[in-house]
Amino acid sequence: MTHIFMKAMSRHIVISALKITLVVGAVLNLVNQGGAMLQDEDISWSHLIMNFLVPYCVASYSAAKNEIELRESNDSRFK
């Protein structure tokens, strides 16, 4: 588990996950809280945080898992 966390903290994965997070998080927030935003009502800050946190976690975990599996696949081919 530590290995995947360290891989997820790689600079290129963090940058990629942040880009994905900005787009997906913004869309999710508009879908989930668009009415409140348009009617000038209070927004739920916990929902806003989750709308950005979840896509970041999914994107970084997926990228890290993919790199680990790709490396293991390449390593096993050359043995």
N, C-alpha and C positions, 0 to 999 in steps of 0.2 A: 504493500500500500504506500509506503514511503517513496518507492521508486516512481510511481505514477504521479504523486504529488510534486516531486522534484522535477519531473518532466513537464508537468503542467505549469510550472513556474518559469519555464524557459522563455527567454525574451520574445522569440518569434511566436510562440503560442499565446503569450499574454497579449501581445499587440493584435494578433488575429482575433482572439476572443473579445477584446475590447471593441474592435470594429463591428463584429457581429452583434455584440451587446447593445451598442448604440442604436443600431437599426431595429433589431427585434424588440428591444426594451421600449423604444419609442412607440412602435406599432402596438405592442401589448398594452402600453399605458393609455394610448388613444382609444383602443377597443374597450378596455376595462373602466376607464375614468373619463372618457371623452364627454359624456353628458354633463358630468359635474364641472368639467373644465369650460365647456361652452356656456353653461348657465351660471358661471362665476360662483360656484359653490366650493366648499372646502373639499380638498382631495385627501385621500387616505395615504399618508406618508409610508405606512407599512406596505401597502399594496404597490406603491411606486418603487420602493426599494426591492421588493420581491420581483417586480416586472423586469428589473435590470439584473438582479442577482442570479436568478434561475437561468436565463440564457447564457450568462458568463460561465456559470458552473458547467452547464451542458457542453458549451463550445470548447472550453479548456479541457474537460475530461475526455471528450471525444477525440480531440486532436492528440492528446497525450497517449491515450489508449491505442489510437491508430499508429502513432510512431513506434510505440513499444512492440506492437504486433508485427509491423513491417520489418523492424530490426530483427526480431526473433525469426521471422520467415526467411529473411536474407541470410541470417547466421546458419540456419538449419540447411539451407541449400548448398552452402559452401563447406559443409562438414563431410 
